[in-house]
Amino acid sequence: MRFVVVSPYCFPVGGECPPPHSDPKAPMHLTRLSSSDTLLTYAATTSPLPLQASPAGAAPPSLGAITVVVGNNSDAPVWANRITLGITVGDPDEPESIDLTEVDGGFTVEAAGGDWTIAYAGNGRFVATPGTPQAAEFTTGGLSFTIGNIRVSTRVGTSPLDIAEHSSADGTEYADRAATVLLPKFPYGFFAGDLVAGAPSVDYGGTVRLTWTGAAAAAYTLRWDHESEDVTEVRAWTSPPLAHDTTFILDVRAQQDGETVTESFSVTVVVSNPSVVAHDLTVQNLATLHGGARVTGGATLDTLTAGDLTSNGTAQLRAAQIGRSLTANVRDLALTVGRNATLEVTRSDCVMVMANYADTAIDHCMGLYLIGPEGATMLYSTGPIHTEAGASVLTQLPTQAGPRVMASPLSPAAEVHLSGRGRLRGGVGRVDFDGPTADLMAHEAGYRVLLTAAGPCNGLYAGERDGSGFTVGECAGGTGDTGFDWLVIAPVRESLESGRPAVLPPALARRP
């Protein structure tokens, strides 16, 4: 069996659709279609809901009515000059489960909502026609047809309601199109429905209590999103925490004489500040996310403001403001990050990061730009930063003649450079390291001391050296009191617990 969507508020669960132009938040009955190729949309409901098969014997029959709502859900007008509704009228001597009735006659008919009339043409066929040419055009309005005083068949089962329209998409070329709606007939005396949510809306993460009525001789199942739960033994149920607007569908199934009939009811609960799940998201103007954003597919955002953003696909963010953290596989990225924000980017063509909303423009973005106000911490790393450029980190400092590009020294070993000033007294002196300074050096591996006298002397030499400092003496037994500058180049300690020097890797790992 194929189900076809026909309503503007249709929930795509098994193809069931509510009546057109209805309130999606109100409890409703869902129309079941087995086929449709019509231009107009149709939804059907019955009274009572569900229909009850008539009792066997001489007892008064069960009476029912069918109301068919007709509408146009497209943006373009649709024309129809005839709509035919057909019910199955069976043989009273040999009733079947597909029969809606075995009595061919005595029906009441009514048309409402438009200048149309409907009349019984015999053999279970009801023909509706417009009263004027203008009434044949459907735009935003709709109409309904009601067939009443139906003496429902004694057999439990599902009966088809056949719908045929003679319609046109341009008002000139008409063709026959059809749809079939399934109408279940439950056992005599059966009742179910009144599905109600305890609240029409809840906050994000809130729950809602659903209640309904129903006879005992049936199975009841609740469906929502991609979940379902058997609720046959209860008539009230509390939902799990809700993250987005959710439609709950109550399926009711009953059996008799080998026939199974199903009816469905639905209610929608609106969630305030819902979460959004998107495989591909395109925002042309402004997207503001006060909490977090998680994108499992790709995202193209001209402007994004978010506390946290995680993208498992490829993100193109042209003007993003990230308050706390960004984890993304990006192509082009220009973003503003908040104080102490974290940034993780993989496989990026271009990244431009502006801290604290710095107003800076870059015409050509190649690589990673960290832009912020003076004194701002722009880059923090818990591991080594690798480069394949073959040059040290470059910076520029202001001079009277303009900016001067500066480079840090390159070294084949992990070294720490310490410097200071001292003075000889009677030709001898000593330089003592404070505790934190000593912790930086792997002094047991030895370190170099470079000395420069600040005045006349016989020359200087570095004597005993250990982790606490070193001694300085004047050459040739000199006894002067001159000052001196010193520079210590020492291997960096591997860790506080180890006195071994840190070792550089033999080669950098290649980028992915």
Order of alpha helices (4+ residues) and beta strands (2+ residues): beta-beta-beta-beta-beta-beta-beta-beta-beta-beta-beta-beta-beta-beta-beta-beta-beta-beta-beta-beta-beta-beta-beta-beta-beta-beta-beta-beta-beta-beta-beta-beta-alpha-beta-beta-beta-beta-beta-beta
